Amino acid sequence: MKRRIAPLQIGDLFKSIFLMLLLITILWAVTSLLLFRDILVSRPLLVMNLVLSLFLGWFFYRYYRHTIFIYDEEGFELRQGRRVVQGRWKEYSSLSLFHLGRGDFVVRLYRDEEEFLDLPASALRLDPSRLRFEVMKFMGKNPTGSLNEKRLDNFPAS
């Protein structure tokens, strides 16, 4: 059974709305300055700009930033905006859990030593470690176990 994960990424949505509001405001200021030789500002105009930026920001977010991850035991499909990547787990030879900074984790799939694909675990609001072990199972790899399961006798005493 295919599993579909597509959470709303609030931060990216707000960035898109703010970008649209900024662009609309600059466009209005330049147009108003050229047409009326003054920058016209009023409450109805502000409300119109906010509504328009909400509308355009939502479409910008959905078109460029929204992430959807669909997967099962055989393969996956990762959509980030318009970009679509499909693959089969068996196409990849290894994987790692990679920290991008600021608390963002990805599960990095390697085809060879140079070519890789990042599955954005944090952006999808998934537990990165659990996703890594699930993907390892799909790839036919055995998890190596946690540090608690390994013997620590070789470490010098402090």
C-alpha positions, 0 to 999 in steps of 0.5 A: 500500500502506498503511503502519501505524506504532504504536510503544509510547510508553514514557514515556506508558505509564509515566505511565499506570501511575504515575497508576494506582498513585497513584490506587489507593494513595490510594483504598486509604489512604482506604478503609483509614482509614475502615474500620479507622481506620488505613492498612494496608500489607503486601507482598501488598497492595503486590504487588496494587496494583502488578499492578492498576496495571500492568493498569489503566495499560496499558488507560488508555494504550491507551484515551487515549494510544496513537498509530497512524498509517496512511497511503498516497499518497491519505490518512491515519488518525491515532488517538490513543487513542479520537480518530480523524482521517481525511483526504486529503492533497489537503484540505490546502493547505500544511504545515510542520515545527513544533518543540513543545519538548523535542525533539518535532516535528510535521508541521503540515498547514494547511487554511487559515490558521486550521485545522491538524492536527498529525502527531506525527512524534517520538511516532511515532518517525519522522524529522520531515524525511523525513515532511515531504518524503514528505507534500509528495510526497503533497500534490503539492508540490515540495520547495524544496530544502535550504540547501546547494542554494541560493546563498549569494552574497547573504550579507555576508562576516564 
